[in-house]
Amino acid sequence: MASNPPDGKPIYRCLTGPDDDQFCKRVSEALAQGWRLHGSPALTFDSLRGKVMVAQAIIWPGYD
């Protein structure tokens, strides 16, 4: 049986934000906690902010 994610978080999460160091740190922290990448990241350009935005799905191991 699979263990539950920390802090009562759902087994599937989608991290989003500007494509910057902070986003990379958030993904890295999730991986260090045991989360696994689920699929490839998605990127788009937000013309209002003038920034590339990224989304990365993560899943708790044992549920994939």
PDBQT receptor file of N, H, CA, C and O in Angstrom, charges set to zero:
ATOM      1  N   MET A   1       0.836  -1.177   0.000  1.00  0.00    +0.000 N 
ATOM      2  CA  MET A   1       0.000   0.000   0.000  1.00  0.00    +0.000 C 
ATOM      3  C   MET A   1       0.889   1.251   0.000  1.00  0.00    +0.000 C 
ATOM      4  O   MET A   1       1.909   1.288   0.689  1.00  0.00    +0.000 OA
ATOM      5  N   ALA A   2       0.514   2.241  -0.748  1.00  0.00    +0.000 N 
ATOM      6  H   ALA A   2      -0.314   2.211  -1.308  1.00  0.00    +0.000 HD
ATOM      7  CA  ALA A   2       1.286   3.475  -0.871  1.00  0.00    +0.000 C 
ATOM      8  C   ALA A   2       1.090   4.348   0.366  1.00  0.00    +0.000 C 
ATOM      9  O   ALA A   2       0.017   4.366   0.970  1.00  0.00    +0.000 OA
ATOM     10  N   SER A   3       2.145   5.068   0.726  1.00  0.00    +0.000 N 
ATOM     11  H   SER A   3       3.016   5.054   0.235  1.00  0.00    +0.000 HD
ATOM     12  CA  SER A   3       2.037   6.011   1.835  1.00  0.00    +0.000 C 
ATOM     13  C   SER A   3       1.357   7.293   1.371  1.00  0.00    +0.000 C 
ATOM     14  O   SER A   3       1.277   7.566   0.173  1.00  0.00    +0.000 OA
ATOM     15  N   ASN A   4       0.876   8.061   2.313  1.00  0.00    +0.000 N 
ATOM     16  H   ASN A   4       0.940   7.839   3.286  1.00  0.00    +0.000 HD
ATOM     17  CA  ASN A   4       0.208   9.320   1.991  1.00  0.00    +0.000 C 
ATOM     18  C   ASN A   4       1.224  10.444   1.871  1.00  0.00    +0.000 C 
ATOM     19  O   ASN A   4       2.276  10.397   2.509  1.00  0.00    +0.000 OA
ATOM     20  N   PRO A   5       0.922  11.454   1.061  1.00  0.00    +0.000 N 
ATOM     21  CA  PRO A   5       1.812  12.603   0.929  1.00  0.00    +0.000 C 
ATOM     22  C   PRO A   5       1.923  13.375   2.249  1.00  0.00    +0.000 C 
ATOM     23  O   PRO A   5       1.041  13.276   3.102  1.00  0.00    +0.000 OA
ATOM     24  N   PRO A   6       3.012  14.148   2.417  1.00  0.00    +0.000 N 
ATOM     25  CA  PRO A   6       3.168  14.927   3.648  1.00  0.00    +0.000 C 
ATOM     26  C   PRO A   6       2.135  16.033   3.766  1.00  0.00    +0.000 C 
ATOM     27  O   PRO A   6       1.637  16.546   2.763  1.00  0.00    +0.000 OA
ATOM     28  N   ASP A   7       1.820  16.392   4.995  1.00  0.00    +0.000 N 
ATOM     29  H   ASP A   7       2.224  15.975   5.810  1.00  0.00    +0.000 HD
ATOM     30  CA  ASP A   7       0.943  17.531   5.299  1.00  0.00    +0.000 C 
ATOM     31  C   ASP A   7      -0.447  17.424   4.702  1.00  0.00    +0.000 C 
ATOM     32  O   ASP A   7      -1.096  18.446   4.482  1.00  0.00    +0.000 OA
ATOM     33  N   GLY A   8      -0.924  16.209   4.433  1.00  0.00    +0.000 N 
ATOM     34  H   GLY A   8      -0.396  15.378   4.612  1.00  0.00    +0.000 HD
ATOM     35  CA  GLY A   8      -2.270  16.037   3.921  1.00  0.00    +0.000 C 
ATOM     36  C   GLY A   8      -2.484  16.556   2.507  1.00  0.00    +0.000 C 
ATOM     37  O   GLY A   8      -3.624  16.766   2.091  1.00  0.00    +0.000 OA
ATOM     38  N   LYS A   9      -1.404  16.763   1.765  1.00  0.00    +0.000 N 
ATOM     39  H   LYS A   9      -0.478  16.591   2.103  1.00  0.00    +0.000 HD
ATOM     40  CA  LYS A   9      -1.529  17.263   0.394  1.00  0.00    +0.000 C 
ATOM     41  C   LYS A   9      -2.122  16.184  -0.496  1.00  0.00    +0.000 C 
ATOM     42  O   LYS A   9      -1.998  14.998  -0.191  1.00  0.00    +0.000 OA
ATOM     43  N   PRO A  10      -2.771  16.574  -1.601  1.00  0.00    +0.000 N 
ATOM     44  CA  PRO A  10      -3.316  15.578  -2.523  1.00  0.00    +0.000 C 
ATOM     45  C   PRO A  10      -2.192  14.795  -3.200  1.00  0.00    +0.000 C 
ATOM     46  O   PRO A  10      -1.049  15.252  -3.231  1.00  0.00    +0.000 OA
ATOM     47  N   ILE A  11      -2.509  13.627  -3.737  1.00  0.00    +0.000 N 
ATOM     48  H   ILE A  11      -3.437  13.255  -3.712  1.00  0.00    +0.000 HD
ATOM     49  CA  ILE A  11      -1.478  12.789  -4.360  1.00  0.00    +0.000 C 
ATOM     50  C   ILE A  11      -1.002  13.348  -5.699  1.00  0.00    +0.000 C 
ATOM     51  O   ILE A  11       0.061  12.966  -6.188  1.00  0.00    +0.000 OA
ATOM     52  N   TYR A  12      -1.781  14.249  -6.293  1.00  0.00    +0.000 N 
ATOM     53  H   TYR A  12      -2.644  14.559  -5.896  1.00  0.00    +0.000 HD
ATOM     54  CA  TYR A  12      -1.420  14.882  -7.562  1.00  0.00    +0.000 C 
ATOM     55  C   TYR A  12      -1.414  16.382  -7.347  1.00  0.00    +0.000 C 
ATOM     56  O   TYR A  12      -2.355  16.946  -6.789  1.00  0.00    +0.000 OA
ATOM     57  N   ARG A  13      -0.347  17.021  -7.793  1.00  0.00    +0.000 N 
ATOM     58  H   ARG A  13       0.418  16.563  -8.247  1.00  0.00    +0.000 HD
ATOM     59  CA  ARG A  13      -0.257  18.480  -7.707  1.00  0.00    +0.000 C 
ATOM     60  C   ARG A  13       0.300  19.015  -9.014  1.00  0.00    +0.000 C 
ATOM     61  O   ARG A  13       1.050  18.330  -9.710  1.00  0.00    +0.000 OA
ATOM     62  N   CYS A  14      -0.068  20.231  -9.337  1.00  0.00    +0.000 N 
ATOM     63  H   CYS A  14      -0.677  20.788  -8.772  1.00  0.00    +0.000 HD
ATOM     64  CA  CYS A  14       0.478  20.910 -10.505  1.00  0.00    +0.000 C 
ATOM     65  C   CYS A  14       1.091  22.218 -10.022  1.00  0.00    +0.000 C 
ATOM     66  O   CYS A  14       0.382  23.148  -9.639  1.00  0.00    +0.000 OA
ATOM     67  N   LEU A  15       2.403  22.275 -10.046  1.00  0.00    +0.000 N 
ATOM     68  H   LEU A  15       2.979  21.519 -10.357  1.00  0.00    +0.000 HD
ATOM     69  CA  LEU A  15       3.113  23.479  -9.635  1.00  0.00    +0.000 C 
ATOM     70  C   LEU A  15       3.165  24.436 -10.820  1.00  0.00    +0.000 C 
ATOM     71  O   LEU A  15       3.451  24.022 -11.943  1.00  0.00    +0.000 OA
ATOM     72  N   THR A  16       2.891  25.706 -10.575  1.00  0.00    +0.000 N 
ATOM     73  H   THR A  16       2.659  26.043  -9.662  1.00  0.00    +0.000 HD
ATOM     74  CA  THR A  16       2.894  26.696 -11.648  1.00  0.00    +0.000 C 
ATOM     75  C   THR A  16       3.599  27.961 -11.185  1.00  0.00    +0.000 C 
ATOM     76  O   THR A  16       3.705  28.228  -9.987  1.00  0.00    +0.000 OA
ATOM     77  N   GLY A  17       4.077  28.731 -12.147  1.00  0.00    +0.000 N 
ATOM     78  H   GLY A  17       3.990  28.514 -13.119  1.00  0.00    +0.000 HD
ATOM     79  CA  GLY A  17       4.685  30.013 -11.831  1.00  0.00    +0.000 C 
ATOM     80  C   GLY A  17       5.586  30.479 -12.945  1.00  0.00    +0.000 C 
ATOM     81  O   GLY A  17       5.719  29.813 -13.972  1.00  0.00    +0.000 OA
ATOM     82  N   PRO A  18       6.217  31.648 -12.737  1.00  0.00    +0.000 N 
ATOM     83  CA  PRO A  18       7.171  32.136 -13.727  1.00  0.00    +0.000 C 
ATOM     84  C   PRO A  18       8.355  31.172 -13.828  1.00  0.00    +0.000 C 
ATOM     85  O   PRO A  18       8.731  30.541 -12.841  1.00  0.00    +0.000 OA
ATOM     86  N   ASP A  19       8.927  31.065 -14.999  1.00  0.00    +0.000 N 
ATOM     87  H   ASP A  19       8.621  31.578 -15.801  1.00  0.00    +0.000 HD
ATOM     88  CA  ASP A  19      10.087  30.193 -15.204  1.00  0.00    +0.000 C 
ATOM     89  C   ASP A  19      11.325  30.907 -14.665  1.00  0.00    +0.000 C 
ATOM     90  O   ASP A  19      12.051  31.576 -15.400  1.00  0.00    +0.000 OA
ATOM     91  N   ASP A  20      11.544  30.743 -13.347  1.00  0.00    +0.000 N 
ATOM     92  H   ASP A  20      10.954  30.199 -12.750  1.00  0.00    +0.000 HD
ATOM     93  CA  ASP A  20      12.673  31.404 -12.705  1.00  0.00    +0.000 C 
ATOM     94  C   ASP A  20      13.279  30.483 -11.644  1.00  0.00    +0.000 C 
ATOM     95  O   ASP A  20      12.851  29.341 -11.477  1.00  0.00    +0.000 OA
ATOM     96  N   ASP A  21      14.278  30.998 -10.935  1.00  0.00    +0.000 N 
ATOM     97  H   ASP A  21      14.626  31.925 -11.071  1.00  0.00    +0.000 HD
ATOM     98  CA  ASP A  21      14.957  30.202  -9.912  1.00  0.00    +0.000 C 
ATOM     99  C   ASP A  21      14.002  29.745  -8.818  1.00  0.00    +0.000 C 
ATOM    100  O   ASP A  21      14.119  28.625  -8.320  1.00  0.00    +0.000 OA
ATOM    101  N   GLN A  22      13.057  30.604  -8.440  1.00  0.00    +0.000 N 
ATOM    102  H   GLN A  22      12.962  31.513  -8.844  1.00  0.00    +0.000 HD
ATOM    103  CA  GLN A  22      12.110  30.246  -7.383  1.00  0.00    +0.000 C 
ATOM    104  C   GLN A  22      11.263  29.038  -7.780  1.00  0.00    +0.000 C 
ATOM    105  O   GLN A  22      11.022  28.151  -6.961  1.00  0.00    +0.000 OA
ATOM    106  N   PHE A  23      10.814  29.004  -9.031  1.00  0.00    +0.000 N 
ATOM    107  H   PHE A  23      11.010  29.725  -9.696  1.00  0.00    +0.000 HD
ATOM    108  CA  PHE A  23      10.024  27.859  -9.489  1.00  0.00    +0.000 C 
ATOM    109  C   PHE A  23      10.881  26.594  -9.450  1.00  0.00    +0.000 C 
ATOM    110  O   PHE A  23      10.432  25.545  -8.987  1.00  0.00    +0.000 OA
ATOM    111  N   CYS A  24      12.104  26.701  -9.934  1.00  0.00    +0.000 N 
ATOM    112  H   CYS A  24      12.468  27.552 -10.310  1.00  0.00    +0.000 HD
ATOM    113  CA  CYS A  24      12.999  25.536  -9.924  1.00  0.00    +0.000 C 
ATOM    114  C   CYS A  24      13.253  25.055  -8.504  1.00  0.00    +0.000 C 
ATOM    115  O   CYS A  24      13.336  23.849  -8.271  1.00  0.00    +0.000 OA
ATOM    116  N   LYS A  25      13.378  25.971  -7.552  1.00  0.00    +0.000 N 
ATOM    117  H   LYS A  25      13.311  26.950  -7.741  1.00  0.00    +0.000 HD
ATOM    118  CA  LYS A  25      13.567  25.588  -6.155  1.00  0.00    +0.000 C 
ATOM    119  C   LYS A  25      12.339  24.868  -5.617  1.00  0.00    +0.000 C 
ATOM    120  O   LYS A  25      12.471  23.894  -4.876  1.00  0.00    +0.000 OA
ATOM    121  N   ARG A  26      11.149  25.333  -5.978  1.00  0.00    +0.000 N 
ATOM    122  H   ARG A  26      11.043  26.125  -6.580  1.00  0.00    +0.000 HD
ATOM    123  CA  ARG A  26       9.917  24.678  -5.521  1.00  0.00    +0.000 C 
ATOM    124  C   ARG A  26       9.837  23.246  -6.032  1.00  0.00    +0.000 C 
ATOM    125  O   ARG A  26       9.486  22.334  -5.285  1.00  0.00    +0.000 OA
ATOM    126  N   VAL A  27      10.163  23.052  -7.302  1.00  0.00    +0.000 N 
ATOM    127  H   VAL A  27      10.448  23.793  -7.910  1.00  0.00    +0.000 HD
ATOM    128  CA  VAL A  27      10.153  21.701  -7.866  1.00  0.00    +0.000 C 
ATOM    129  C   VAL A  27      11.233  20.850  -7.196  1.00  0.00    +0.000 C 
ATOM    130  O   VAL A  27      10.984  19.694  -6.854  1.00  0.00    +0.000 OA
ATOM    131  N   SER A  28      12.414  21.406  -7.008  1.00  0.00    +0.000 N 
ATOM    132  H   SER A  28      12.617  22.345  -7.285  1.00  0.00    +0.000 HD
ATOM    133  CA  SER A  28      13.508  20.670  -6.366  1.00  0.00    +0.000 C 
ATOM    134  C   SER A  28      13.144  20.269  -4.938  1.00  0.00    +0.000 C 
ATOM    135  O   SER A  28      13.450  19.154  -4.514  1.00  0.00    +0.000 OA
ATOM    136  N   GLU A  29      12.497  21.161  -4.193  1.00  0.00    +0.000 N 
ATOM    137  H   GLU A  29      12.248  22.066  -4.537  1.00  0.00    +0.000 HD
ATOM    138  CA  GLU A  29      12.066  20.844  -2.833  1.00  0.00    +0.000 C 
ATOM    139  C   GLU A  29      11.046  19.713  -2.829  1.00  0.00    +0.000 C 
ATOM    140  O   GLU A  29      11.101  18.824  -1.978  1.00  0.00    +0.000 OA
ATOM    141  N   ALA A  30      10.121  19.745  -3.773  1.00  0.00    +0.000 N 
ATOM    142  H   ALA A  30      10.076  20.467  -4.464  1.00  0.00    +0.000 HD
ATOM    143  CA  ALA A  30       9.124  18.676  -3.868  1.00  0.00    +0.000 C 
ATOM    144  C   ALA A  30       9.802  17.338  -4.165  1.00  0.00    +0.000 C 
ATOM    145  O   ALA A  30       9.443  16.316  -3.580  1.00  0.00    +0.000 OA
ATOM    146  N   LEU A  31      10.770  17.341  -5.062  1.00  0.00    +0.000 N 
ATOM    147  H   LEU A  31      11.062  18.171  -5.537  1.00  0.00    +0.000 HD
ATOM    148  CA  LEU A  31      11.492  16.103  -5.374  1.00  0.00    +0.000 C 
ATOM    149  C   LEU A  31      12.252  15.597  -4.150  1.00  0.00    +0.000 C 
ATOM    150  O   LEU A  31      12.297  14.391  -3.904  1.00  0.00    +0.000 OA
ATOM    151  N   ALA A  32      12.846  16.503  -3.386  1.00  0.00    +0.000 N 
ATOM    152  H   ALA A  32      12.810  17.482  -3.586  1.00  0.00    +0.000 HD
ATOM    153  CA  ALA A  32      13.577  16.115  -2.181  1.00  0.00    +0.000 C 
ATOM    154  C   ALA A  32      12.641  15.527  -1.124  1.00  0.00    +0.000 C 
ATOM    155  O   ALA A  32      13.065  14.699  -0.317  1.00  0.00    +0.000 OA
ATOM    156  N   GLN A  33      11.368  15.949  -1.123  1.00  0.00    +0.000 N 
ATOM    157  H   GLN A  33      11.025  16.621  -1.778  1.00  0.00    +0.000 HD
ATOM    158  CA  GLN A  33      10.382  15.412  -0.186  1.00  0.00    +0.000 C 
ATOM    159  C   GLN A  33       9.859  14.051  -0.618  1.00  0.00    +0.000 C 
ATOM    160  O   GLN A  33       9.187  13.372   0.158  1.00  0.00    +0.000 OA
ATOM    161  N   GLY A  34      10.162  13.643  -1.857  1.00  0.00    +0.000 N 
ATOM    162  H   GLY A  34      10.708  14.195  -2.487  1.00  0.00    +0.000 HD
ATOM    163  CA  GLY A  34       9.724  12.335  -2.324  1.00  0.00    +0.000 C 
ATOM    164  C   GLY A  34       8.757  12.349  -3.493  1.00  0.00    +0.000 C 
ATOM    165  O   GLY A  34       8.432  11.292  -4.034  1.00  0.00    +0.000 OA
ATOM    166  N   TRP A  35       8.286  13.535  -3.899  1.00  0.00    +0.000 N 
ATOM    167  H   TRP A  35       8.550  14.394  -3.460  1.00  0.00    +0.000 HD
ATOM    168  CA  TRP A  35       7.385  13.626  -5.049  1.00  0.00    +0.000 C 
ATOM    169  C   TRP A  35       8.133  13.211  -6.310  1.00  0.00    +0.000 C 
ATOM    170  O   TRP A  35       9.361  13.272  -6.357  1.00  0.00    +0.000 OA
ATOM    171  N   ARG A  36       7.391  12.792  -7.328  1.00  0.00    +0.000 N 
ATOM    172  H   ARG A  36       6.393  12.743  -7.290  1.00  0.00    +0.000 HD
ATOM    173  CA  ARG A  36       7.975  12.412  -8.624  1.00  0.00    +0.000 C 
ATOM    174  C   ARG A  36       7.340  13.252  -9.725  1.00  0.00    +0.000 C 
ATOM    175  O   ARG A  36       6.157  13.587  -9.674  1.00  0.00    +0.000 OA
ATOM    176  N   LEU A  37       8.157  13.581 -10.721  1.00  0.00    +0.000 N 
ATOM    177  H   LEU A  37       9.118  13.308 -10.763  1.00  0.00    +0.000 HD
ATOM    178  CA  LEU A  37       7.631  14.311 -11.869  1.00  0.00    +0.000 C 
ATOM    179  C   LEU A  37       6.611  13.451 -12.587  1.00  0.00    +0.000 C 
ATOM    180  O   LEU A  37       6.776  12.235 -12.681  1.00  0.00    +0.000 OA
ATOM    181  N   HIS A  38       5.573  14.067 -13.086  1.00  0.00    +0.000 N 
ATOM    182  H   HIS A  38       5.440  15.055 -13.009  1.00  0.00    +0.000 HD
ATOM    183  CA  HIS A  38       4.527  13.348 -13.829  1.00  0.00    +0.000 C 
ATOM    184  C   HIS A  38       4.365  14.052 -15.177  1.00  0.00    +0.000 C 
ATOM    185  O   HIS A  38       3.689  15.076 -15.277  1.00  0.00    +0.000 OA
ATOM    186  N   GLY A  39       4.983  13.500 -16.191  1.00  0.00    +0.000 N 
ATOM    187  H   GLY A  39       5.532  12.669 -16.110  1.00  0.00    +0.000 HD
ATOM    188  CA  GLY A  39       4.933  14.114 -17.516  1.00  0.00    +0.000 C 
ATOM    189  C   GLY A  39       5.952  15.227 -17.662  1.00  0.00    +0.000 C 
ATOM    190  O   GLY A  39       6.771  15.472 -16.777  1.00  0.00    +0.000 OA
ATOM    191  N   SER A  40       5.880  15.878 -18.778  1.00  0.00    +0.000 N 
ATOM    192  H   SER A  40       5.214  15.679 -19.498  1.00  0.00    +0.000 HD
ATOM    193  CA  SER A  40       6.809  16.956 -19.102  1.00  0.00    +0.000 C 
ATOM    194  C   SER A  40       6.247  18.300 -18.637  1.00  0.00    +0.000 C 
ATOM    195  O   SER A  40       5.035  18.447 -18.477  1.00  0.00    +0.000 OA
ATOM    196  N   PRO A  41       7.127  19.278 -18.422  1.00  0.00    +0.000 N 
ATOM    197  CA  PRO A  41       6.622  20.609 -18.081  1.00  0.00    +0.000 C 
ATOM    198  C   PRO A  41       5.941  21.252 -19.280  1.00  0.00    +0.000 C 
ATOM    199  O   PRO A  41       6.233  20.923 -20.429  1.00  0.00    +0.000 OA
ATOM    200  N   ALA A  42       5.039  22.166 -18.996  1.00  0.00    +0.000 N 
ATOM    201  H   ALA A  42       4.802  22.434 -18.062  1.00  0.00    +0.000 HD
ATOM    202  CA  ALA A  42       4.373  22.946 -20.035  1.00  0.00    +0.000 C 
ATOM    203  C   ALA A  42       4.804  24.395 -19.874  1.00  0.00    +0.000 C 
ATOM    204  O   ALA A  42       4.880  24.902 -18.755  1.00  0.00    +0.000 OA
ATOM    205  N   LEU A  43       5.084  25.062 -20.983  1.00  0.00    +0.000 N 
ATOM    206  H   LEU A  43       5.022  24.650 -21.892  1.00  0.00    +0.000 HD
ATOM    207  CA  LEU A  43       5.522  26.456 -20.962  1.00  0.00    +0.000 C 
ATOM    208  C   LEU A  43       4.630  27.289 -21.858  1.00  0.00    +0.000 C 
ATOM    209  O   LEU A  43       4.170  26.826 -22.902  1.00  0.00    +0.000 OA
ATOM    210  N   THR A  44       4.389  28.526 -21.441  1.00  0.00    +0.000 N 
ATOM    211  H   THR A  44       4.763  28.902 -20.594  1.00  0.00    +0.000 HD
ATOM    212  CA  THR A  44       3.644  29.471 -22.254  1.00  0.00    +0.000 C 
ATOM    213  C   THR A  44       4.166  30.869 -21.959  1.00  0.00    +0.000 C 
ATOM    214  O   THR A  44       4.809  31.088 -20.932  1.00  0.00    +0.000 OA
ATOM    215  N   PHE A  45       3.900  31.796 -22.836  1.00  0.00    +0.000 N 
ATOM    216  H   PHE A  45       3.378  31.617 -23.670  1.00  0.00    +0.000 HD
ATOM    217  CA  PHE A  45       4.331  33.172 -22.636  1.00  0.00    +0.000 C 
ATOM    218  C   PHE A  45       3.145  34.013 -22.187  1.00  0.00    +0.000 C 
ATOM    219  O   PHE A  45       2.118  34.055 -22.864  1.00  0.00    +0.000 OA
ATOM    220  N   ASP A  46       3.284  34.680 -21.054  1.00  0.00    +0.000 N 
ATOM    221  H   ASP A  46       4.119  34.646 -20.504  1.00  0.00    +0.000 HD
ATOM    222  CA  ASP A  46       2.259  35.580 -20.533  1.00  0.00    +0.000 C 
ATOM    223  C   ASP A  46       2.604  36.991 -21.021  1.00  0.00    +0.000 C 
ATOM    224  O   ASP A  46       3.491  37.645 -20.474  1.00  0.00    +0.000 OA
ATOM    225  N   SER A  47       1.903  37.445 -22.044  1.00  0.00    +0.000 N 
ATOM    226  H   SER A  47       1.182  36.914 -22.489  1.00  0.00    +0.000 HD
ATOM    227  CA  SER A  47       2.224  38.739 -22.652  1.00  0.00    +0.000 C 
ATOM    228  C   SER A  47       1.895  39.912 -21.723  1.00  0.00    +0.000 C 
ATOM    229  O   SER A  47       2.493  40.980 -21.855  1.00  0.00    +0.000 OA
ATOM    230  N   LEU A  48       0.963  39.736 -20.796  1.00  0.00    +0.000 N 
ATOM    231  H   LEU A  48       0.477  38.868 -20.689  1.00  0.00    +0.000 HD
ATOM    232  CA  LEU A  48       0.644  40.810 -19.853  1.00  0.00    +0.000 C 
ATOM    233  C   LEU A  48       1.777  41.039 -18.853  1.00  0.00    +0.000 C 
ATOM    234  O   LEU A  48       2.061  42.171 -18.463  1.00  0.00    +0.000 OA
ATOM    235  N   ARG A  49       2.415  39.947 -18.449  1.00  0.00    +0.000 N 
ATOM    236  H   ARG A  49       2.185  39.027 -18.766  1.00  0.00    +0.000 HD
ATOM    237  CA  ARG A  49       3.532  40.045 -17.502  1.00  0.00    +0.000 C 
ATOM    238  C   ARG A  49       4.891  40.097 -18.205  1.00  0.00    +0.000 C 
ATOM    239  O   ARG A  49       5.896  40.492 -17.614  1.00  0.00    +0.000 OA
ATOM    240  N   GLY A  50       4.901  39.696 -19.468  1.00  0.00    +0.000 N 
ATOM    241  H   GLY A  50       4.084  39.376 -19.949  1.00  0.00    +0.000 HD
ATOM    242  CA  GLY A  50       6.163  39.641 -20.201  1.00  0.00    +0.000 C 
ATOM    243  C   GLY A  50       7.087  38.545 -19.701  1.00  0.00    +0.000 C 
ATOM    244  O   GLY A  50       8.309  38.687 -19.728  1.00  0.00    +0.000 OA
ATOM    245  N   LYS A  51       6.487  37.438 -19.237  1.00  0.00    +0.000 N 
ATOM    246  H   LYS A  51       5.493  37.322 -19.215  1.00  0.00    +0.000 HD
ATOM    247  CA  LYS A  51       7.268  36.346 -18.664  1.00  0.00    +0.000 C 
ATOM    248  C   LYS A  51       6.826  35.004 -19.231  1.00  0.00    +0.000 C 
ATOM    249  O   LYS A  51       5.679  34.813 -19.634  1.00  0.00    +0.000 OA
ATOM    250  N   VAL A  52       7.776  34.092 -19.244  1.00  0.00    +0.000 N 
ATOM    251  H   VAL A  52       8.708  34.247 -18.916  1.00  0.00    +0.000 HD
ATOM    252  CA  VAL A  52       7.454  32.704 -19.562  1.00  0.00    +0.000 C 
ATOM    253  C   VAL A  52       6.908  32.065 -18.290  1.00  0.00    +0.000 C 
ATOM    254  O   VAL A  52       7.521  32.166 -17.227  1.00  0.00    +0.000 OA
ATOM    255  N   MET A  53       5.759  31.409 -18.400  1.00  0.00    +0.000 N 
ATOM    256  H   MET A  53       5.262  31.326 -19.264  1.00  0.00    +0.000 HD
ATOM    257  CA  MET A  53       5.134  30.712 -17.277  1.00  0.00    +0.000 C 
ATOM    258  C   MET A  53       5.287  29.204 -17.504  1.00  0.00    +0.000 C 
ATOM    259  O   MET A  53       5.247  28.725 -18.637  1.00  0.00    +0.000 OA
ATOM    260  N   VAL A  54       5.460  28.486 -16.423  1.00  0.00    +0.000 N 
ATOM    261  H   VAL A  54       5.492  28.875 -15.503  1.00  0.00    +0.000 HD
ATOM    262  CA  VAL A  54       5.693  27.050 -16.521  1.00  0.00    +0.000 C 
ATOM    263  C   VAL A  54       4.758  26.310 -15.562  1.00  0.00    +0.000 C 
ATOM    264  O   VAL A  54       4.365  26.834 -14.520  1.00  0.00    +0.000 OA
ATOM    265  N   ALA A  55       4.419  25.091 -15.941  1.00  0.00    +0.000 N 
ATOM    266  H   ALA A  55       4.738  24.666 -16.788  1.00  0.00    +0.000 HD
ATOM    267  CA  ALA A  55       3.626  24.200 -15.094  1.00  0.00    +0.000 C 
ATOM    268  C   ALA A  55       4.286  22.828 -15.106  1.00  0.00    +0.000 C 
ATOM    269  O   ALA A  55       4.699  22.338 -16.156  1.00  0.00    +0.000 OA
ATOM    270  N   GLN A  56       4.381  22.211 -13.927  1.00  0.00    +0.000 N 
ATOM    271  H   GLN A  56       4.045  22.609 -13.074  1.00  0.00    +0.000 HD
ATOM    272  CA  GLN A  56       4.935  20.862 -13.827  1.00  0.00    +0.000 C 
ATOM    273  C   GLN A  56       4.066  20.046 -12.886  1.00  0.00    +0.000 C 
ATOM    274  O   GLN A  56       3.890  20.398 -11.720  1.00  0.00    +0.000 OA
ATOM    275  N   ALA A  57       3.533  18.967 -13.399  1.00  0.00    +0.000 N 
ATOM    276  H   ALA A  57       3.676  18.681 -14.346  1.00  0.00    +0.000 HD
ATOM    277  CA  ALA A  57       2.732  18.053 -12.586  1.00  0.00    +0.000 C 
ATOM    278  C   ALA A  57       3.679  17.166 -11.780  1.00  0.00    +0.000 C 
ATOM    279  O   ALA A  57       4.721  16.728 -12.270  1.00  0.00    +0.000 OA
ATOM    280  N   ILE A  58       3.283  16.912 -10.520  1.00  0.00    +0.000 N 
ATOM    281  H   ILE A  58       2.437  17.268 -10.122  1.00  0.00    +0.000 HD
ATOM    282  CA  ILE A  58       4.025  15.981  -9.673  1.00  0.00    +0.000 C 
ATOM    283  C   ILE A  58       3.012  15.035  -9.028  1.00  0.00    +0.000 C 
ATOM    284  O   ILE A  58       1.845  15.379  -8.839  1.00  0.00    +0.000 OA
ATOM    285  N   ILE A  59       3.483  13.852  -8.700  1.00  0.00    +0.000 N 
ATOM    286  H   ILE A  59       4.431  13.572  -8.853  1.00  0.00    +0.000 HD
ATOM    287  CA  ILE A  59       2.602  12.842  -8.105  1.00  0.00    +0.000 C 
ATOM    288  C   ILE A  59       3.364  12.156  -6.974  1.00  0.00    +0.000 C 
ATOM    289  O   ILE A  59       4.582  11.991  -7.036  1.00  0.00    +0.000 OA
ATOM    290  N   TRP A  60       2.632  11.765  -5.954  1.00  0.00    +0.000 N 
ATOM    291  H   TRP A  60       1.642  11.898  -5.903  1.00  0.00    +0.000 HD
ATOM    292  CA  TRP A  60       3.233  11.071  -4.831  1.00  0.00    +0.000 C 
ATOM    293  C   TRP A  60       3.516   9.626  -5.264  1.00  0.00    +0.000 C 
ATOM    294  O   TRP A  60       2.652   8.995  -5.873  1.00  0.00    +0.000 OA
ATOM    295  N   PRO A  61       4.710   9.090  -4.962  1.00  0.00    +0.000 N 
ATOM    296  CA  PRO A  61       5.058   7.738  -5.397  1.00  0.00    +0.000 C 
ATOM    297  C   PRO A  61       4.078   6.691  -4.851  1.00  0.00    +0.000 C 
ATOM    298  O   PRO A  61       3.574   6.800  -3.733  1.00  0.00    +0.000 OA
ATOM    299  N   GLY A  62       3.834   5.694  -5.667  1.00  0.00    +0.000 N 
ATOM    300  H   GLY A  62       4.243   5.606  -6.575  1.00  0.00    +0.000 HD
ATOM    301  CA  GLY A  62       2.913   4.631  -5.301  1.00  0.00    +0.000 C 
ATOM    302  C   GLY A  62       1.526   4.817  -5.876  1.00  0.00    +0.000 C 
ATOM    303  O   GLY A  62       0.706   3.900  -5.828  1.00  0.00    +0.000 OA
ATOM    304  N   TYR A  63       1.255   5.984  -6.415  1.00  0.00    +0.000 N 
ATOM    305  H   TYR A  63       1.921   6.729  -6.453  1.00  0.00    +0.000 HD
ATOM    306  CA  TYR A  63      -0.042   6.268  -7.006  1.00  0.00    +0.000 C 
ATOM    307  C   TYR A  63       0.039   6.419  -8.511  1.00  0.00    +0.000 C 
ATOM    308  O   TYR A  63      -0.977   6.660  -9.163  1.00  0.00    +0.000 OA
ATOM    309  N   ASP A  64       1.237   6.282  -9.079  1.00  0.00    +0.000 N 
ATOM    310  H   ASP A  64       2.063   6.086  -8.550  1.00  0.00    +0.000 HD
ATOM    311  CA  ASP A  64       1.380   6.417 -10.518  1.00  0.00    +0.000 C 
ATOM    312  C   ASP A  64       1.255   5.063 -11.120  1.00  0.00    +0.000 C 
ATOM    313  O   ASP A  64       1.343   4.920 -12.340  1.00  0.00    +0.000 OA
TER     314      ASP A  64
